[in-house]
């Protein structure tokens, strides 16, 4: 999860890689929004605490990519 207040990205506990996708539970409260960053953990990043500080690039999305949300596909150019 990307904490927009601090700019830090924290690993989502219970997230599992499944081939070329990631599965995790997403619980939202009323009127709540969360920003999810999908990609590998940076080297040295653990499962707790901040794994990426503001201003560092985690992964470039150049080339073809796709995102599946509730059976719908979103793709890059």
C-alpha positions in Angstrom: 0.0 0.0 0.0 1.2 3.5 -0.8 0.8 5.9 2.1 0.1 9.1 0.4 0.8 11.1 3.5 4.4 9.9 3.9 5.1 8.7 0.4 6.2 5.3 1.7 5.1 2.0 0.2 4.4 -0.9 2.6 4.2 -4.6 1.7 0.6 -6.0 1.9 0.6 -8.9 4.4 -0.9 -12.0 2.9 -0.3 -11.0 -0.7 0.7 -13.9 -2.9 2.1 -14.1 -6.4 0.2 -16.3 -8.8 2.0 -16.6 -12.1 1.9 -13.2 -13.6 -0.7 -11.8 -11.1 -0.9 -11.0 -7.4 -3.8 -11.9 -5.0 -4.5 -10.1 -1.8 -7.5 -9.1 0.4 -8.5 -5.4 0.1 -10.7 -4.1 2.9 -12.1 -0.6 2.6 -14.1 1.4 5.1 -16.9 3.7 4.2 -15.5 6.4 1.8 -12.0 5.0 2.1 -9.6 4.8 -0.8 -6.2 3.0 -1.0 -3.5 3.2 -3.5 -1.9 -0.2 -4.4 1.5 -0.5 -6.0 2.0 -3.9 -7.8 5.6 -5.1 -8.3 8.5 -6.9 -6.8 9.8 -5.8 -3.4 13.0 -3.9 -3.7 16.2 -5.7 -2.6 16.5 -5.5 1.2 12.8 -4.8 1.5 11.1 -6.9 4.2 7.5 -7.8 4.9 7.0 -5.1 7.5 7.8 -1.5 7.6 8.4 0.8 4.6 9.9 -1.0 1.6 10.2 2.1 -0.6 10.7 5.8 0.3 9.3 8.7 -1.7 11.1 9.5 -4.9 12.5 6.1 -5.6 11.3 4.1 -8.7 10.0 0.6 -7.9 9.4 -0.5 -11.5 9.0 1.0 -14.9 5.8 0.2 -16.8 7.3 0.5 -20.2 6.1 -2.0 -22.9 3.0 -4.1 -22.7 1.1 -4.6 -19.4 -2.4 -5.6 -18.3 -4.4 -5.2 -15.1 -7.4 -7.4 -14.3 -10.0 -6.0 -12.0 -13.1 -8.0 -11.2 -13.0 -9.7 -14.6 -12.2 -6.5 -16.6 -8.9 -6.0 -18.3 -7.0 -2.7 -18.4 -3.9 -2.6 -20.6 -1.0 -0.2 -21.3 0.0 1.0 -24.8 
